[in-house]
Amino acid sequence: MDARHRGSIRLEPTIDDKAPAIRGYRLRFTGSGGEYFRVWIVNVLLSLITLGFYTPFARKRTVHYFYSHSLIADSALEFTAQQRRMVVGFLLVFLLSAAYQLVVRTEQDTTVSIFIIAGALLAPFVWASAMRFRLTNTRWRGLRLVFTANWKEIYRASWPVFALALVWLATFFAVTGLVPDLDSSAQTTRMRLPRIPGSAIAVMLLALFLSVLCIIRIEYNYRSLLVLRTRIGDQVSRWKPVYMDFVNIWVATVIVFLLSALAVTLLTGALIAAAVLFFKANLAKPEGVFFMILMTVVLGVLSLLFLLLASTPARAFREARMFRLIWNNTGISHIARFKCTLSTRKFVFLRIKNLWLSLLTLGLYRPFARVNEYQMKYDSVTLYVKGSLDQLTGQLEAAQKEGFGDALADAAGLDLIG
């Protein structure tokens, strides 16, 4: 080819060179508080009448309501769990809890220790069974999720559970050694408390700090395992967060809690000061004693409410930040990803409003609060897909029908927990 014409040659892109268009599908929740209130009130009444044995049926009705109103690309989620399996799981948990309470009340210390150890060993199995049960019975457009983690992966990710148990076992023996008169003091008198040295307090504070780190690690390990070992069709999931992302959220949550507690303490102090001034001005009057008793009761109730209010912003802050972190860093192979725009500030204000309305209505506003919070979170997520959604779901469904998902599901474990 002549050198004079090389620079003028233009390579036209072929169809294969063109990247598929990326389309966004906003998730929508179409339920309402009024509709869910009818489901909720029936669940509450029947659970009370049956002394709690209606719980598995109530749980399925609740999940079915929220799933049927949760739309992805105008198609609702489905919950296909068999009621029989949910009842069996509930009865197993109930019997184990009853047996544990029996040995505790009969002061069988050795048996209680065995139950605690067995509970720690069974915790990963219970968690994995519950996750597999929920994901296997979640469907969308005929597609279902499959949790494919094997038991070796599950128990390896559960090491913080056993570390947490060892931390508090070591703390118990350490504090007992540092406070030798602990048992004798408890037996001789209920009024005199043993003197706790500073070293024992330091050990307990260290145990508390290590416990928080273990709890954070448990949450990170389980969430990452859940995402990375969940498949849809023949596609694996993607997960980007690291452990320090979770630590940062927890640190910020502690700061929010301390600020909330400070604000509540200042407000409570102002109310107490105002009440003291009121008592001094009206105690000499005939109705002064009555007002003093009334104000004491009111201040006691308000103090309890303020303590509850102090933890509410922190818990809502952590929930919103964690929700955004997970959904902004989760995807399906290279074909789909999620984007979350949940406002932490708005979610915290919504949680505070829902708390007060639930208290003022003696709990009757609770179903409306649950719908409002679920809708704010669900509507903040957008699914971005490469290419046609119909073509993609067709490919995933074809891969699912080849038996890939069923074989992995059968190898993963037992569906025990509903």
Secondary structure, 3 states (H helix, E strand, C coil): CCHHHHHHCCCCCCHHHCCCCEEEEECEECCCHHHHHHHHHHHHHHHHHCCCCCHHHHHHHHHHHHHHCEEECCEEEEECCCHHHHHHHHHHHHHHHHHHHHHHHCCCHHHHHHHHHHHHHHHHHHHHHHHHHHHHCEEECCEEEEECCCHHHHHHHCHHHHHHHHHHHHHHHHHHHHCCCHHHHHHHCCCCCCCCCHHHHHHHHHHHHHHHHHHHHHHHHHHHHHHHCEEECCEEEEECCCHHHHHHHHHHHHHHHHHHHHHHHHHHHHHHHHHHHHHHHHCCCCCHHHHHHHHHHHHHHHHHHHHHHHHHHHHHHHHHHHHHHHHHCEEECCCEEEEECCCHHHHHHHHHHHHHHHHHCCCCCHHHHHHHHHHHHHCCEEEEEECCHHHHHHHHHHHHHCCHHHHHHHHHCCCCCC
